[in-house]
Amino acid sequence: MSGSGTEPRSGTEPRSDPYAVEAAAARAGLVRLITMGGGLSDPRWRAAFAEVPRHLFVPVYYVGVAGGYERRTADHPDPERRAEWLRGAYADSPLATHVRHGELVSSSSQPSLMAEMLDALHVGDGDAVLEIGAGTGYNAALLSHRLGDERVTTVDLDEEITGPAREHLAAAGYRPPVVTGDGALGCPERAPFDRIMATCQLPSVPAAWVAQGRTGGLILTPLATGLVLLRVTGEGRAEGRFLSTPAYFVRLRSAAPEGEHGGEDGAASEERAGTWAATAALPREALRDERFHFLRTLSAGGLGPRGAYELWRAERRPHRSRFGVTVEGDRQWAWLDAPDGPHRWPLPGRD
Protein backbone atom coordinates (compact mmCIF):
# COMPACT_ATOMS: atom_id res chain seq x y z
CA MET A 1 0.00 0.00 0.00
CA SER A 2 2.98 2.37 -0.23
CA GLY A 3 2.55 5.20 -2.69
CA SER A 4 4.62 5.26 -5.84
CA GLY A 5 7.90 7.12 -5.61
CA THR A 6 8.15 6.82 -1.81
CA GLU A 7 10.25 4.75 0.52
CA PRO A 8 8.59 1.52 1.69
CA ARG A 9 6.63 2.15 4.84
CA SER A 10 7.33 0.23 8.02
CA GLY A 11 4.79 -1.72 10.07
CA THR A 12 2.90 -4.96 9.66
CA GLU A 13 0.44 -5.96 7.01
CA PRO A 14 -3.20 -5.17 7.85
CA ARG A 15 -5.23 -7.95 9.39
CA SER A 16 -8.10 -9.66 7.60
CA ASP A 17 -11.00 -7.33 6.83
CA PRO A 18 -14.51 -8.76 6.33
CA TYR A 19 -15.56 -5.57 4.52
CA ALA A 20 -12.60 -5.49 2.13
CA VAL A 21 -14.49 -6.02 -1.14
CA GLU A 22 -17.38 -3.64 -0.41
CA ALA A 23 -15.01 -1.06 1.05
CA ALA A 24 -12.73 -1.10 -2.01
CA ALA A 25 -15.70 -0.31 -4.24
CA ALA A 26 -16.85 2.44 -1.86
CA ARG A 27 -13.35 3.97 -1.82
CA ALA A 28 -13.25 3.99 -5.59
CA GLY A 29 -16.56 5.85 -5.61
CA LEU A 30 -15.27 8.38 -3.08
CA VAL A 31 -12.11 8.99 -5.11
CA ARG A 32 -14.22 9.53 -8.26
CA LEU A 33 -16.41 12.02 -6.39
CA ILE A 34 -13.46 14.02 -5.04
CA THR A 35 -11.73 13.95 -8.44
CA MET A 36 -14.85 15.18 -10.21
CA GLY A 37 -14.90 18.09 -7.76
CA GLY A 38 -11.37 19.08 -8.78
CA GLY A 39 -9.46 17.35 -5.98
CA LEU A 40 -6.76 14.66 -5.96
CA SER A 41 -4.97 15.92 -9.06
CA ASP A 42 -1.72 14.46 -7.68
CA PRO A 43 -1.73 10.71 -8.48
CA ARG A 44 0.16 9.95 -5.27
CA TRP A 45 -2.59 11.39 -3.10
CA ARG A 46 -5.19 9.76 -5.34
CA ALA A 47 -3.52 6.41 -4.68
CA ALA A 48 -3.50 7.07 -0.94
CA PHE A 49 -7.24 7.80 -0.84
CA ALA A 50 -7.92 4.78 -3.06
CA GLU A 51 -5.96 2.40 -0.84
CA VAL A 52 -6.20 3.60 2.78
CA PRO A 53 -9.32 1.97 4.29
CA ARG A 54 -11.20 4.78 6.02
CA HIS A 55 -13.76 2.40 7.53
CA LEU A 56 -11.06 0.83 9.73
CA PHE A 57 -10.57 4.24 11.34
CA VAL A 58 -14.26 4.81 12.12
CA PRO A 59 -15.57 1.52 13.58
CA VAL A 60 -17.91 3.73 15.60
CA TYR A 61 -19.21 7.15 14.64
CA TYR A 62 -22.17 9.38 15.39
CA VAL A 63 -24.64 11.20 13.18
CA GLY A 64 -26.66 14.15 14.33
CA VAL A 65 -30.33 13.50 15.04
CA ALA A 66 -33.03 15.46 16.86
CA GLY A 67 -31.92 15.79 20.46
CA GLY A 68 -28.35 14.53 20.04
CA TYR A 69 -26.40 11.87 18.17
CA GLU A 70 -27.16 8.41 16.77
CA ARG A 71 -24.43 5.79 17.10
CA ARG A 72 -23.42 3.69 14.06
CA THR A 73 -21.08 0.75 14.42
CA ALA A 74 -19.32 -1.90 12.38
CA ASP A 75 -20.52 -4.67 14.69
CA HIS A 76 -24.25 -3.91 14.72
CA PRO A 77 -26.25 -7.20 14.68
CA ASP A 78 -28.51 -5.93 11.88
CA PRO A 79 -26.80 -6.32 8.46
CA GLU A 80 -28.75 -3.34 7.08
CA ARG A 81 -27.38 -1.15 9.87
CA ARG A 82 -23.86 -2.42 9.17
CA ALA A 83 -24.31 -1.56 5.50
CA GLU A 84 -25.51 1.89 6.55
CA TRP A 85 -22.38 2.28 8.69
CA LEU A 86 -20.11 1.33 5.76
CA ARG A 87 -21.83 3.76 3.37
CA GLY A 88 -21.41 6.54 5.90
CA ALA A 89 -17.72 5.72 6.35
CA TYR A 90 -17.15 6.51 2.66
CA ALA A 91 -19.49 9.48 2.35
CA ASP A 92 -17.77 12.77 1.60
CA SER A 93 -18.71 14.21 4.97
CA PRO A 94 -17.14 14.68 8.40
CA LEU A 95 -17.89 12.03 11.00
CA ALA A 96 -18.23 12.65 14.73
CA THR A 97 -16.16 9.90 16.36
CA HIS A 98 -15.90 10.87 20.02
CA VAL A 99 -18.71 12.57 21.94
CA ARG A 100 -18.33 13.36 25.65
CA HIS A 101 -21.31 14.59 27.68
CA GLY A 102 -23.02 15.64 24.47
CA GLU A 103 -19.99 17.64 23.25
CA LEU A 104 -18.03 16.70 20.14
CA VAL A 105 -14.43 15.97 21.17
CA SER A 106 -12.96 14.35 18.05
CA SER A 107 -13.97 13.72 14.45
CA SER A 108 -12.85 12.45 11.07
CA SER A 109 -12.74 15.38 8.66
CA GLN A 110 -14.56 15.57 5.32
CA PRO A 111 -12.41 13.61 2.83
CA SER A 112 -12.56 16.23 0.08
CA LEU A 113 -11.37 18.90 2.53
CA MET A 114 -8.59 16.58 3.69
CA ALA A 115 -7.56 16.12 0.07
CA GLU A 116 -7.45 19.88 -0.46
CA MET A 117 -5.36 20.37 2.69
CA LEU A 118 -2.88 17.64 1.77
CA ASP A 119 -2.52 19.07 -1.72
CA ALA A 120 -1.97 22.59 -0.34
CA LEU A 121 0.80 21.26 1.91
CA HIS A 122 2.99 20.53 -1.16
CA VAL A 123 4.62 17.53 0.48
CA GLY A 124 7.80 16.26 -1.13
CA ASP A 125 9.50 12.86 -0.85
CA GLY A 126 11.52 12.72 2.36
CA ASP A 127 9.64 15.53 4.10
CA ALA A 128 9.04 15.20 7.84
CA VAL A 129 5.43 16.08 8.71
CA LEU A 130 3.85 16.89 12.07
CA GLU A 131 0.09 16.55 12.37
CA ILE A 132 -1.67 18.28 15.26
CA GLY A 133 -4.88 16.44 16.09
CA ALA A 134 -4.50 12.70 15.58
CA GLY A 135 -8.25 12.09 15.67
CA THR A 136 -8.99 8.64 14.28
CA GLY A 137 -5.53 8.29 12.69
CA TYR A 138 -6.90 8.36 9.14
CA ASN A 139 -5.05 11.50 8.04
CA ALA A 140 -1.81 10.14 9.51
CA ALA A 141 -2.38 6.98 7.47
CA LEU A 142 -2.74 9.00 4.27
CA LEU A 143 0.51 10.81 5.09
CA SER A 144 2.23 7.53 5.94
CA HIS A 145 1.09 6.02 2.65
CA ARG A 146 2.69 8.95 0.82
CA LEU A 147 5.87 9.38 2.88
CA GLY A 148 6.44 6.27 4.99
CA ASP A 149 5.69 5.84 8.68
CA GLU A 150 8.98 7.22 9.96
CA ARG A 151 8.42 10.63 8.30
CA VAL A 152 5.06 11.25 10.02
CA THR A 153 4.31 12.29 13.62
CA THR A 154 0.79 12.84 14.93
CA VAL A 155 -0.14 14.36 18.30
CA ASP A 156 -3.31 14.48 20.40
CA LEU A 157 -4.00 15.44 23.97
CA ASP A 158 -5.62 12.35 25.47
CA GLU A 159 -4.71 8.68 25.46
CA GLU A 160 -8.39 7.96 24.91
CA ILE A 161 -7.86 9.49 21.44
CA THR A 162 -4.28 8.42 20.69
CA GLY A 163 -4.77 4.84 21.90
CA PRO A 164 -7.57 4.03 19.43
CA ALA A 165 -5.71 5.98 16.70
CA ARG A 166 -2.71 3.65 17.12
CA GLU A 167 -5.00 0.63 16.95
CA HIS A 168 -6.72 1.89 13.80
CA LEU A 169 -3.39 2.64 12.14
CA ALA A 170 -2.02 -0.80 13.03
CA ALA A 171 -5.18 -2.48 11.73
CA ALA A 172 -4.61 -0.74 8.39
CA GLY A 173 -0.90 -1.62 8.38
CA TYR A 174 0.63 1.72 9.39
CA ARG A 175 2.76 2.55 12.44
CA PRO A 176 3.79 6.22 12.52
CA PRO A 177 4.65 7.68 15.94
CA VAL A 178 1.43 8.69 17.74
CA VAL A 179 2.29 11.05 20.60
CA THR A 180 0.05 11.87 23.55
CA GLY A 181 0.63 15.51 24.44
CA ASP A 182 -0.46 19.11 24.07
CA GLY A 183 -0.59 19.82 20.36
CA ALA A 184 0.00 23.53 20.92
CA LEU A 185 3.51 22.59 22.08
CA GLY A 186 4.23 20.59 18.91
CA CYS A 187 6.63 17.69 19.30
CA PRO A 188 10.12 19.08 20.03
CA GLU A 189 11.74 15.67 20.41
CA ARG A 190 11.04 14.91 16.72
CA ALA A 191 11.61 18.41 15.32
CA PRO A 192 12.45 20.02 12.99
CA PHE A 193 9.63 19.47 10.53
CA ASP A 194 9.28 20.37 6.86
CA ARG A 195 5.50 20.52 7.10
CA ILE A 196 3.12 21.06 10.03
CA MET A 197 -0.62 20.68 9.64
CA ALA A 198 -3.39 21.03 12.20
CA THR A 199 -6.81 19.40 11.98
CA CYS A 200 -8.26 21.35 14.91
CA GLN A 201 -9.37 24.93 15.47
CA LEU A 202 -7.14 27.49 17.20
CA PRO A 203 -7.43 31.24 17.96
CA SER A 204 -3.85 31.90 16.81
CA VAL A 205 -0.68 30.12 15.65
CA PRO A 206 1.34 28.55 18.49
CA ALA A 207 4.91 29.86 18.59
CA ALA A 208 6.18 26.29 19.10
CA TRP A 209 5.05 25.33 15.60
CA VAL A 210 7.01 28.15 14.00
CA ALA A 211 10.07 27.28 16.12
CA GLN A 212 9.86 23.60 15.12
CA GLY A 213 9.42 24.28 11.40
CA ARG A 214 12.44 24.36 9.13
CA THR A 215 13.10 27.64 7.32
CA GLY A 216 11.16 27.39 4.07
CA GLY A 217 8.76 24.87 5.59
CA LEU A 218 4.98 25.22 5.58
CA ILE A 219 2.39 25.37 8.34
CA LEU A 220 -1.27 24.77 7.47
CA THR A 221 -3.82 25.41 10.20
CA PRO A 222 -7.51 26.21 10.63
CA LEU A 223 -8.11 29.76 11.86
CA ALA A 224 -11.33 31.81 11.99
CA THR A 225 -13.39 29.41 9.81
CA GLY A 226 -10.61 29.30 7.23
CA LEU A 227 -7.28 27.62 6.48
CA VAL A 228 -4.11 29.70 6.55
CA LEU A 229 -0.93 28.45 4.87
CA LEU A 230 2.21 29.98 6.37
CA ARG A 231 5.79 29.71 5.21
CA VAL A 232 8.53 29.80 7.86
CA THR A 233 10.82 32.61 6.71
CA GLY A 234 13.30 32.72 9.60
CA GLU A 235 13.72 32.16 13.30
CA GLY A 236 10.38 32.77 14.97
CA ARG A 237 8.83 34.19 11.79
CA ALA A 238 6.18 32.88 9.42
CA GLU A 239 3.77 34.48 6.98
CA GLY A 240 1.13 33.46 4.48
CA ARG A 241 -2.40 33.71 3.14
CA PHE A 242 -5.68 31.91 3.63
CA LEU A 243 -6.93 29.30 1.20
CA SER A 244 -10.23 30.16 -0.46
CA THR A 245 -12.22 27.35 1.12
CA PRO A 246 -14.27 27.56 4.34
CA ALA A 247 -13.19 25.16 7.09
CA TYR A 248 -14.75 24.23 10.42
CA PHE A 249 -12.90 21.98 12.87
CA VAL A 250 -13.17 20.77 16.44
CA ARG A 251 -11.42 23.18 18.81
CA LEU A 252 -7.91 22.27 20.00
CA ARG A 253 -8.04 21.06 23.60
CA SER A 254 -5.06 22.22 25.64
CA ALA A 255 -3.17 20.83 28.59
CA ALA A 256 -2.69 24.32 30.07
CA PRO A 257 -3.05 24.51 33.86
CA GLU A 258 -6.57 24.68 35.23
CA GLY A 259 -7.82 28.24 35.26
CA GLU A 260 -5.53 29.42 32.45
CA HIS A 261 -8.24 28.92 29.86
CA GLY A 262 -11.15 27.89 32.03
CA GLY A 263 -14.70 29.21 32.17
CA GLU A 264 -15.43 32.87 31.54
CA ASP A 265 -15.66 35.34 34.38
CA GLY A 266 -18.57 37.74 34.61
CA ALA A 267 -16.89 40.51 32.62
CA ALA A 268 -15.91 38.17 29.78
CA SER A 269 -19.38 36.69 29.67
CA GLU A 270 -20.93 40.15 29.53
CA GLU A 271 -18.55 41.18 26.74
CA ARG A 272 -19.44 38.08 24.73
CA ALA A 273 -23.15 38.78 25.14
CA GLY A 274 -22.61 42.36 23.96
CA THR A 275 -20.71 41.14 20.89
CA TRP A 276 -23.52 38.77 19.96
CA ALA A 277 -26.10 41.52 20.40
CA ALA A 278 -24.08 43.91 18.20
CA THR A 279 -23.70 41.20 15.56
CA ALA A 280 -27.41 40.38 15.57
CA ALA A 281 -28.21 44.04 14.93
CA LEU A 282 -26.30 44.10 11.64
CA PRO A 283 -28.04 44.01 8.24
CA ARG A 284 -29.20 40.63 6.98
CA GLU A 285 -26.94 40.77 3.93
CA ALA A 286 -23.98 40.35 6.28
CA LEU A 287 -25.54 37.82 8.61
CA ARG A 288 -26.37 35.57 5.66
CA ASP A 289 -22.85 35.70 4.16
CA GLU A 290 -20.29 33.36 5.68
CA ARG A 291 -17.49 35.54 4.27
CA PHE A 292 -18.58 38.30 6.63
CA HIS A 293 -18.54 35.93 9.59
CA PHE A 294 -15.00 34.92 8.63
CA LEU A 295 -13.89 38.57 8.69
CA ARG A 296 -15.78 39.25 11.91
CA THR A 297 -14.05 36.35 13.64
CA LEU A 298 -10.60 37.09 12.20
CA SER A 299 -10.75 40.78 13.15
CA ALA A 300 -12.22 40.30 16.63
CA GLY A 301 -8.93 41.50 18.16
CA GLY A 302 -9.17 44.89 16.46
CA LEU A 303 -12.68 45.55 15.15
CA GLY A 304 -16.10 45.18 16.65
CA PRO A 305 -18.98 43.69 14.64
CA ARG A 306 -19.96 47.09 13.23
CA GLY A 307 -16.37 47.92 12.25
CA ALA A 308 -16.03 44.54 10.55
CA TYR A 309 -19.26 45.14 8.64
CA GLU A 310 -18.16 48.59 7.45
CA LEU A 311 -14.84 47.22 6.21
CA TRP A 312 -16.59 44.27 4.55
CA ARG A 313 -18.84 46.66 2.64
CA ALA A 314 -16.02 49.09 1.76
CA GLU A 315 -13.79 46.29 0.45
CA ARG A 316 -16.62 44.71 -1.59
CA ARG A 317 -17.09 41.57 0.47
CA PRO A 318 -13.49 40.28 0.27
CA HIS A 319 -12.80 36.60 -0.21
CA ARG A 320 -10.63 34.63 2.21
CA SER A 321 -7.68 34.57 -0.16
CA ARG A 322 -7.22 38.33 0.33
CA PHE A 323 -6.43 37.78 4.01
CA GLY A 324 -3.25 36.56 5.63
CA VAL A 325 -1.34 36.15 8.88
CA THR A 326 2.15 37.19 10.01
CA VAL A 327 3.95 35.72 13.02
CA GLU A 328 7.01 37.49 14.42
CA GLY A 329 8.25 36.20 17.75
CA ASP A 330 5.56 36.76 20.36
CA ARG A 331 3.56 39.04 18.01
CA GLN A 332 1.15 37.92 15.33
CA TRP A 333 -1.51 39.68 13.35
CA ALA A 334 -4.01 39.09 10.60
CA TRP A 335 -4.27 41.43 7.64
CA LEU A 336 -6.21 42.27 4.50
CA ASP A 337 -4.22 42.39 1.23
CA ALA A 338 -0.80 43.23 2.73
CA PRO A 339 1.00 42.52 6.05
CA ASP A 340 1.95 46.19 6.43
CA GLY A 341 -1.27 47.60 5.00
CA PRO A 342 -3.86 49.74 6.80
CA HIS A 343 -6.16 46.83 7.70
CA ARG A 344 -4.58 44.51 10.25
CA TRP A 345 -5.49 43.18 13.68
CA PRO A 346 -3.63 41.38 16.46
CA LEU A 347 -4.51 37.74 16.96
CA PRO A 348 -5.23 36.59 20.52
CA GLY A 349 -2.72 34.59 22.48
CA ARG A 350 -3.24 30.97 23.37
CA ASP A 351 -6.36 30.66 25.53
C-alpha positions as CSV (number, residue, x, y, z in Angstrom):
1,M,0.0,0.0,0.0
2,S,3.0,2.4,-0.2
3,G,2.5,5.2,-2.7
4,S,4.6,5.3,-5.8
5,G,7.9,7.1,-5.6
6,T,8.1,6.8,-1.8
7,E,10.3,4.8,0.5
8,P,8.6,1.5,1.7
9,R,6.6,2.2,4.8
10,S,7.3,0.2,8.0
11,G,4.8,-1.7,10.1
12,T,2.9,-5.0,9.7
13,E,0.4,-6.0,7.0
14,P,-3.2,-5.2,7.9
15,R,-5.2,-7.9,9.4
16,S,-8.1,-9.7,7.6
17,D,-11.0,-7.3,6.8
18,P,-14.5,-8.8,6.3
19,Y,-15.6,-5.6,4.5
20,A,-12.6,-5.5,2.1
21,V,-14.5,-6.0,-1.1
22,E,-17.4,-3.6,-0.4
23,A,-15.0,-1.1,1.0
24,A,-12.7,-1.1,-2.0
25,A,-15.7,-0.3,-4.2
26,A,-16.9,2.4,-1.9
27,R,-13.4,4.0,-1.8
28,A,-13.2,4.0,-5.6
29,G,-16.6,5.9,-5.6
30,L,-15.3,8.4,-3.1
31,V,-12.1,9.0,-5.1
32,R,-14.2,9.5,-8.3
33,L,-16.4,12.0,-6.4
34,I,-13.5,14.0,-5.0
35,T,-11.7,13.9,-8.4
36,M,-14.8,15.2,-10.2
37,G,-14.9,18.1,-7.8
38,G,-11.4,19.1,-8.8
39,G,-9.5,17.3,-6.0
40,L,-6.8,14.7,-6.0
41,S,-5.0,15.9,-9.1
42,D,-1.7,14.5,-7.7
43,P,-1.7,10.7,-8.5
44,R,0.2,9.9,-5.3
45,W,-2.6,11.4,-3.1
46,R,-5.2,9.8,-5.3
47,A,-3.5,6.4,-4.7
48,A,-3.5,7.1,-0.9
49,F,-7.2,7.8,-0.8
50,A,-7.9,4.8,-3.1
51,E,-6.0,2.4,-0.8
52,V,-6.2,3.6,2.8
53,P,-9.3,2.0,4.3
54,R,-11.2,4.8,6.0
55,H,-13.8,2.4,7.5
56,L,-11.1,0.8,9.7
57,F,-10.6,4.2,11.3
58,V,-14.3,4.8,12.1
59,P,-15.6,1.5,13.6
60,V,-17.9,3.7,15.6
61,Y,-19.2,7.2,14.6
62,Y,-22.2,9.4,15.4
63,V,-24.6,11.2,13.2
64,G,-26.7,14.2,14.3
65,V,-30.3,13.5,15.0
66,A,-33.0,15.5,16.9
67,G,-31.9,15.8,20.5
68,G,-28.4,14.5,20.0
69,Y,-26.4,11.9,18.2
70,E,-27.2,8.4,16.8
71,R,-24.4,5.8,17.1
72,R,-23.4,3.7,14.1
73,T,-21.1,0.7,14.4
74,A,-19.3,-1.9,12.4
75,D,-20.5,-4.7,14.7
76,H,-24.3,-3.9,14.7
77,P,-26.2,-7.2,14.7
78,D,-28.5,-5.9,11.9
79,P,-26.8,-6.3,8.5
80,E,-28.8,-3.3,7.1
81,R,-27.4,-1.1,9.9
82,R,-23.9,-2.4,9.2
83,A,-24.3,-1.6,5.5
84,E,-25.5,1.9,6.5
85,W,-22.4,2.3,8.7
86,L,-20.1,1.3,5.8
87,R,-21.8,3.8,3.4
88,G,-21.4,6.5,5.9
89,A,-17.7,5.7,6.3
90,Y,-17.2,6.5,2.7
91,A,-19.5,9.5,2.3
92,D,-17.8,12.8,1.6
93,S,-18.7,14.2,5.0
94,P,-17.1,14.7,8.4
95,L,-17.9,12.0,11.0
96,A,-18.2,12.6,14.7
97,T,-16.2,9.9,16.4
98,H,-15.9,10.9,20.0
99,V,-18.7,12.6,21.9
100,R,-18.3,13.4,25.6
101,H,-21.3,14.6,27.7
102,G,-23.0,15.6,24.5
103,E,-20.0,17.6,23.2
104,L,-18.0,16.7,20.1
105,V,-14.4,16.0,21.2
106,S,-13.0,14.4,18.0
107,S,-14.0,13.7,14.5
108,S,-12.9,12.5,11.1
109,S,-12.7,15.4,8.7
110,Q,-14.6,15.6,5.3
111,P,-12.4,13.6,2.8
112,S,-12.6,16.2,0.1
113,L,-11.4,18.9,2.5
114,M,-8.6,16.6,3.7
115,A,-7.6,16.1,0.1
116,E,-7.4,19.9,-0.5
117,M,-5.4,20.4,2.7
118,L,-2.9,17.6,1.8
119,D,-2.5,19.1,-1.7
120,A,-2.0,22.6,-0.3
121,L,0.8,21.3,1.9
122,H,3.0,20.5,-1.2
123,V,4.6,17.5,0.5
124,G,7.8,16.3,-1.1
125,D,9.5,12.9,-0.9
126,G,11.5,12.7,2.4
127,D,9.6,15.5,4.1
128,A,9.0,15.2,7.8
129,V,5.4,16.1,8.7
130,L,3.9,16.9,12.1
131,E,0.1,16.5,12.4
132,I,-1.7,18.3,15.3
133,G,-4.9,16.4,16.1
134,A,-4.5,12.7,15.6
135,G,-8.2,12.1,15.7
136,T,-9.0,8.6,14.3
137,G,-5.5,8.3,12.7
138,Y,-6.9,8.4,9.1
139,N,-5.0,11.5,8.0
140,A,-1.8,10.1,9.5
141,A,-2.4,7.0,7.5
142,L,-2.7,9.0,4.3
143,L,0.5,10.8,5.1
144,S,2.2,7.5,5.9
145,H,1.1,6.0,2.6
146,R,2.7,8.9,0.8
147,L,5.9,9.4,2.9
148,G,6.4,6.3,5.0
149,D,5.7,5.8,8.7
150,E,9.0,7.2,10.0
151,R,8.4,10.6,8.3
152,V,5.1,11.3,10.0
153,T,4.3,12.3,13.6
154,T,0.8,12.8,14.9
155,V,-0.1,14.4,18.3
156,D,-3.3,14.5,20.4
157,L,-4.0,15.4,24.0
158,D,-5.6,12.3,25.5
159,E,-4.7,8.7,25.5
160,E,-8.4,8.0,24.9
161,I,-7.9,9.5,21.4
162,T,-4.3,8.4,20.7
163,G,-4.8,4.8,21.9
164,P,-7.6,4.0,19.4
165,A,-5.7,6.0,16.7
166,R,-2.7,3.7,17.1
167,E,-5.0,0.6,16.9
168,H,-6.7,1.9,13.8
169,L,-3.4,2.6,12.1
170,A,-2.0,-0.8,13.0
171,A,-5.2,-2.5,11.7
172,A,-4.6,-0.7,8.4
173,G,-0.9,-1.6,8.4
174,Y,0.6,1.7,9.4
175,R,2.8,2.6,12.4
176,P,3.8,6.2,12.5
177,P,4.6,7.7,15.9
178,V,1.4,8.7,17.7
179,V,2.3,11.1,20.6
180,T,0.0,11.9,23.5
181,G,0.6,15.5,24.4
182,D,-0.5,19.1,24.1
183,G,-0.6,19.8,20.4
184,A,0.0,23.5,20.9
185,L,3.5,22.6,22.1
186,G,4.2,20.6,18.9
187,C,6.6,17.7,19.3
188,P,10.1,19.1,20.0
189,E,11.7,15.7,20.4
190,R,11.0,14.9,16.7
191,A,11.6,18.4,15.3
192,P,12.4,20.0,13.0
193,F,9.6,19.5,10.5
194,D,9.3,20.4,6.9
195,R,5.5,20.5,7.1
196,I,3.1,21.1,10.0
197,M,-0.6,20.7,9.6
198,A,-3.4,21.0,12.2
199,T,-6.8,19.4,12.0
200,C,-8.3,21.3,14.9
201,Q,-9.4,24.9,15.5
202,L,-7.1,27.5,17.2
203,P,-7.4,31.2,18.0
204,S,-3.9,31.9,16.8
205,V,-0.7,30.1,15.7
206,P,1.3,28.5,18.5
207,A,4.9,29.9,18.6
208,A,6.2,26.3,19.1
209,W,5.1,25.3,15.6
210,V,7.0,28.2,14.0
211,A,10.1,27.3,16.1
212,Q,9.9,23.6,15.1
213,G,9.4,24.3,11.4
214,R,12.4,24.4,9.1
215,T,13.1,27.6,7.3
216,G,11.2,27.4,4.1
217,G,8.8,24.9,5.6
218,L,5.0,25.2,5.6
219,I,2.4,25.4,8.3
220,L,-1.3,24.8,7.5
221,T,-3.8,25.4,10.2
222,P,-7.5,26.2,10.6
223,L,-8.1,29.8,11.9
224,A,-11.3,31.8,12.0
225,T,-13.4,29.4,9.8
226,G,-10.6,29.3,7.2
227,L,-7.3,27.6,6.5
228,V,-4.1,29.7,6.6
229,L,-0.9,28.5,4.9
230,L,2.2,30.0,6.4
231,R,5.8,29.7,5.2
232,V,8.5,29.8,7.9
233,T,10.8,32.6,6.7
234,G,13.3,32.7,9.6
235,E,13.7,32.2,13.3
236,G,10.4,32.8,15.0
237,R,8.8,34.2,11.8
238,A,6.2,32.9,9.4
239,E,3.8,34.5,7.0
240,G,1.1,33.5,4.5
241,R,-2.4,33.7,3.1
242,F,-5.7,31.9,3.6
243,L,-6.9,29.3,1.2
244,S,-10.2,30.2,-0.5
245,T,-12.2,27.3,1.1
246,P,-14.3,27.6,4.3
247,A,-13.2,25.2,7.1
248,Y,-14.7,24.2,10.4
249,F,-12.9,22.0,12.9
250,V,-13.2,20.8,16.4
251,R,-11.4,23.2,18.8
252,L,-7.9,22.3,20.0
253,R,-8.0,21.1,23.6
254,S,-5.1,22.2,25.6
255,A,-3.2,20.8,28.6
256,A,-2.7,24.3,30.1
257,P,-3.1,24.5,33.9
258,E,-6.6,24.7,35.2
259,G,-7.8,28.2,35.3
260,E,-5.5,29.4,32.5
261,H,-8.2,28.9,29.9
262,G,-11.1,27.9,32.0
263,G,-14.7,29.2,32.2
264,E,-15.4,32.9,31.5
265,D,-15.7,35.3,34.4
266,G,-18.6,37.7,34.6
267,A,-16.9,40.5,32.6
268,A,-15.9,38.2,29.8
269,S,-19.4,36.7,29.7
270,E,-20.9,40.2,29.5
271,E,-18.5,41.2,26.7
272,R,-19.4,38.1,24.7
273,A,-23.2,38.8,25.1
274,G,-22.6,42.4,24.0
275,T,-20.7,41.1,20.9
276,W,-23.5,38.8,20.0
277,A,-26.1,41.5,20.4
278,A,-24.1,43.9,18.2
279,T,-23.7,41.2,15.6
280,A,-27.4,40.4,15.6
281,A,-28.2,44.0,14.9
282,L,-26.3,44.1,11.6
283,P,-28.0,44.0,8.2
284,R,-29.2,40.6,7.0
285,E,-26.9,40.8,3.9
286,A,-24.0,40.4,6.3
287,L,-25.5,37.8,8.6
288,R,-26.4,35.6,5.7
289,D,-22.8,35.7,4.2
290,E,-20.3,33.4,5.7
291,R,-17.5,35.5,4.3
292,F,-18.6,38.3,6.6
293,H,-18.5,35.9,9.6
294,F,-15.0,34.9,8.6
295,L,-13.9,38.6,8.7
296,R,-15.8,39.3,11.9
297,T,-14.1,36.3,13.6
298,L,-10.6,37.1,12.2
299,S,-10.7,40.8,13.1
300,A,-12.2,40.3,16.6
301,G,-8.9,41.5,18.2
302,G,-9.2,44.9,16.5
303,L,-12.7,45.5,15.2
304,G,-16.1,45.2,16.6
305,P,-19.0,43.7,14.6
306,R,-20.0,47.1,13.2
307,G,-16.4,47.9,12.2
308,A,-16.0,44.5,10.6
309,Y,-19.3,45.1,8.6
310,E,-18.2,48.6,7.4
311,L,-14.8,47.2,6.2
312,W,-16.6,44.3,4.6
313,R,-18.8,46.7,2.6
314,A,-16.0,49.1,1.8
315,E,-13.8,46.3,0.4
316,R,-16.6,44.7,-1.6
317,R,-17.1,41.6,0.5
318,P,-13.5,40.3,0.3
319,H,-12.8,36.6,-0.2
320,R,-10.6,34.6,2.2
321,S,-7.7,34.6,-0.2
322,R,-7.2,38.3,0.3
323,F,-6.4,37.8,4.0
324,G,-3.3,36.6,5.6
325,V,-1.3,36.2,8.9
326,T,2.1,37.2,10.0
327,V,3.9,35.7,13.0
328,E,7.0,37.5,14.4
329,G,8.3,36.2,17.7
330,D,5.6,36.8,20.4
331,R,3.6,39.0,18.0
332,Q,1.2,37.9,15.3
333,W,-1.5,39.7,13.4
334,A,-4.0,39.1,10.6
335,W,-4.3,41.4,7.6
336,L,-6.2,42.3,4.5
337,D,-4.2,42.4,1.2
338,A,-0.8,43.2,2.7
339,P,1.0,42.5,6.1
340,D,1.9,46.2,6.4
341,G,-1.3,47.6,5.0
342,P,-3.9,49.7,6.8
343,H,-6.2,46.8,7.7
344,R,-4.6,44.5,10.2
345,W,-5.5,43.2,13.7
346,P,-3.6,41.4,16.5
347,L,-4.5,37.7,17.0
348,P,-5.2,36.6,20.5
349,G,-2.7,34.6,22.5
350,R,-3.2,31.0,23.4
351,D,-6.4,30.7,25.5
